[in-house]
Amino acid sequence: LRGTAQNPDIFFQARETVNPYYEACPEIVQRNMEKFTALVGRQYNLFDYAGAADAERIIVIMVSGAETAAETAEYLVEKGEKVGVIKVRLYRPFSVTHLLKAIPETVKKIAVLDRTKEPGASGEPLYQDIVTALKEGGSQYNQIQVIGGRYGLSSKEFTPAMVKGVYDELTKDQPKNHFTVGIIDDVTHTSLDYDPAFFIEMPE
């Protein structure tokens, strides 16, 4: 359709009529993910968790950086660290229920990584969604400390060393919020320190 218009006497009401469709969407997507699993054997969920079952520090991230984070988490778990990653598969509509189910009960701190910069905002989009979801999730989630950071803008390199740097930051009593990783910010000093020599030892 082109050139249509709705006047204010009905537009607002019409916008609210879409609510049931958005509310139903996450379960529909999940069901189709399960059909995909039955066909090819690979399992996907709206929020996929990787790492220690008793993780205390986790990263929430989406798109390609999630695989780097997950590989690093698995490596660190083998070394005895209680860390994990939640990979966001469906961002909109955002399902608070499915997110909360993916968070291990042992989690104390979360770092949310956004691959965008929202100048002037109180935080980047995924960070704000996670903070809101935990707040609305109830008292058992309100004690989790959440920090947000930015990575990989304009395809800037994102390595296992940077992921470990984020996990290391979460060990601090007061980890830096609204941080960057992967650059040296000598203007507003948002950068996290990390050891560029860190690498994942691949099996021979």
C-alpha positions in Angstrom: 0.0 0.0 0.0 1.1 3.5 -0.7 -0.3 6.9 0.3 -2.5 5.6 3.1 -3.2 7.6 6.3 -5.0 7.1 9.6 -6.3 10.0 11.6 -5.6 10.3 15.4 -9.2 9.1 16.3 -8.2 5.5 15.3 -4.4 5.4 14.9 -3.5 4.9 18.6 -6.1 2.2 19.0 -4.9 0.4 15.9 -1.3 0.4 17.1 -2.4 -1.5 20.3 -4.3 -4.1 18.3 -0.9 -5.6 17.2 0.0 -6.5 20.8 -1.2 -10.1 20.6 0.8 -10.8 17.5 4.0 -9.6 19.1 3.3 -11.5 22.2 2.8 -14.7 20.3 5.8 -14.3 18.1 8.6 -15.6 20.4 6.8 -19.0 20.9 6.2 -19.3 17.2 9.9 -18.6 16.5 10.9 -21.2 19.1 8.6 -23.8 17.7 10.1 -23.3 14.3 13.6 -23.5 15.7 12.6 -26.9 17.1 11.3 -28.0 13.7 14.7 -27.0 12.3 16.4 -29.1 15.0 14.3 -32.1 13.9 15.4 -31.6 10.3 19.1 -30.9 10.7 20.1 -31.8 14.2 21.3 -28.3 15.3 19.5 -26.8 18.3 18.7 -23.1 18.5 16.8 -21.2 21.1 15.7 -17.6 21.5 18.5 -17.3 24.1 21.3 -20.0 24.0 23.5 -20.5 27.0 27.1 -21.8 26.8 29.5 -22.2 29.7 29.5 -23.4 33.3 26.2 -24.6 34.8 27.2 -22.8 38.0 28.5 -19.6 36.3 28.8 -16.5 38.5 29.9 -14.1 35.6 28.3 -14.1 32.2 28.3 -12.1 29.0 25.1 -11.4 27.0 25.9 -10.7 23.4 24.4 -11.3 19.9 25.5 -11.7 16.3 29.0 -12.9 15.2 30.8 -11.8 18.4 28.7 -14.4 20.3 30.7 -17.2 18.8 34.0 -15.7 19.9 32.6 -15.1 23.4 31.2 -18.7 23.7 34.5 -20.3 22.5 36.4 -18.3 25.1 33.9 -19.1 27.8 34.2 -22.8 27.2 38.0 -22.6 27.2 37.9 -20.7 30.5 35.5 -23.1 32.1 38.0 -25.9 31.3 40.5 -23.9 33.3 38.2 -23.8 36.3 36.5 -20.4 35.8 32.7 -20.0 36.5 31.8 -18.1 33.4 29.2 -18.3 30.6 27.6 -16.6 27.6 24.0 -16.0 26.6 23.7 -15.7 22.9 20.7 -13.6 21.8 19.0 -15.3 18.8 15.8 -13.3 18.7 16.1 -9.6 19.6 12.7 -8.3 18.6 10.2 -9.0 20.0 12.3 -9.3 23.1 11.1 -12.2 25.3 11.9 -11.5 29.0 10.5 -14.9 29.9 12.9 -16.8 27.7 15.9 -14.7 28.7 15.3 -15.3 32.4 15.1 -19.0 31.9 18.5 -18.9 30.2 20.3 -17.3 33.2 21.9 -19.7 35.6 20.6 -19.3 39.2 24.2 -18.8 40.4 24.9 -15.7 38.3 26.1 -12.6 40.3 27.3 -10.3 37.5 26.5 -9.7 33.9 28.3 -7.8 31.1 26.1 -6.9 28.2 28.0 -6.2 24.9 26.5 -4.0 22.3 27.9 -3.6 18.8 26.6 0.0 18.5 27.1 3.4 20.1 24.0 5.4 21.1 25.4 9.0 21.8 23.5 10.7 24.6 21.6 7.6 25.7 21.8 6.1 29.2 23.0 2.9 27.7 23.0 0.9 24.5 19.9 -1.0 23.4 20.7 -4.6 24.4 22.1 -3.3 27.8 18.9 -1.4 28.5 16.7 -4.4 27.6 18.7 -6.7 29.9 18.5 -4.2 32.8 14.7 -3.8 32.3 14.2 -7.6 32.0 16.0 -8.2 35.3 14.1 -5.5 37.0 10.8 -6.9 35.9 11.9 -10.4 36.6 11.5 -10.1 40.3 13.6 -9.9 43.5 15.7 -13.0 42.6 17.2 -11.1 39.6 17.4 -7.6 41.2 20.6 -8.5 43.0 22.5 -9.2 39.8 25.0 -6.5 38.9 24.9 -5.5 35.3 27.4 -3.5 33.3 27.3 -2.6 29.6 30.0 -2.1 27.0 30.7 -1.6 23.3 32.9 -3.7 21.0 33.5 -4.3 17.3 32.2 -1.1 15.8 32.9 -0.8 12.1 34.1 -4.5 12.2 36.8 -3.6 14.7 38.6 -6.8 15.7 37.0 -8.8 18.6 39.3 -11.5 20.1 39.2 -14.0 22.9 41.7 -11.8 24.7 39.1 -9.0 24.8 36.4 -11.5 26.0 38.7 -12.5 28.8 39.2 -8.9 29.6 35.5 -8.4 30.1 35.3 -11.5 32.4 38.3 -10.1 34.4 36.5 -6.8 34.8 33.6 -8.6 36.3 35.8 -9.9 39.1 36.2 -6.4 40.4 34.0 -5.0 43.3 33.1 -2.0 41.1 33.5 -3.0 37.5 33.5 -0.2 34.9 30.1 0.5 33.3 29.6 1.8 29.8 33.0 0.6 28.8 34.7 -0.1 25.5 36.9 -3.0 24.6 39.2 -3.4 21.6 40.3 0.3 21.4 42.4 2.7 23.4 40.1 5.6 24.5 42.5 8.3 25.6 39.8 10.9 25.6 37.1 9.7 28.0 39.0 6.7 29.2 36.3 4.1 28.7 38.6 1.3 27.6 39.1 -2.0 29.5 42.6 -3.4 29.9 43.2 -6.9 28.5 46.2 -9.0 27.8 46.6 -9.2 24.0 48.9 -12.2 24.4 46.0 -14.3 25.6 44.9 -16.9 23.1 42.9 -20.1 23.1 45.0 -23.2 22.8 43.4 -25.3 20.1 43.7 -29.1 20.4 46.2 -30.7 18.0 
